[in-house]
Amino acid sequence: MLAMLAQDASIHAQAIAQGFWQAAFDLVALSIVAFSVHVVHRRWRARADARQELVDEIDEFTIRLYRPRKMYQLILDRKVAGCAGATADVAAAWEAERLRFLVQTLDGLVETIGRFRAVQVKLVPLFGYHEDLFAHYLAIWRYLKEIRKRMELGASLHDAGAPDSTDAFYRLIDGFRYRVQTERYTGAPPRRVQPSPELLERAQARATAIYEAHFSAPPTV
């Protein structure tokens, strides 16, 4: 009888020990899964925040670009109208003030263009050296260089690209912004080195096609 009780107690103890270790194993496994989910969620959250910051940067750039371009063209178009019927001294004063305003708008444009370079830095950690995204970036950069050159020469911006170049430019920006919002993240961000010459060549060719699709008559300045 005592032997049977001892055997039952041993079996019961083994069952308790087995249950304990099974519970401990399940707890460890659950902890590992929870930790993995937490790490994945944090990584996803960080990338989502970085994407939103990039979209916000593009929006801010678009807003900041509007004013200097608009003011430049407005002041340029008033070159004759502002001096009509004025004396020589008044006309000279107006012209000096007009030139000062033109320089200010050029300064504002250069500052805005400088901010756009930050977009390229933020693209790589999220999307790697994505050929289509870089092509759109380069197409936008080409347009910015065109209007900067025109402003430096005191030329009209209406001829920069095509008669509807302003609308075309914003369509180009919108297309770039949409791709940034919807493109899949890269698996692992590349090391901070220059992309290969082959990739740059393909992206540049793609950028030329994108530019010409939006601006049918690109200027030569």
Order of alpha helices (4+ residues) and beta strands (2+ residues): alpha-alpha-alpha-alpha-alpha
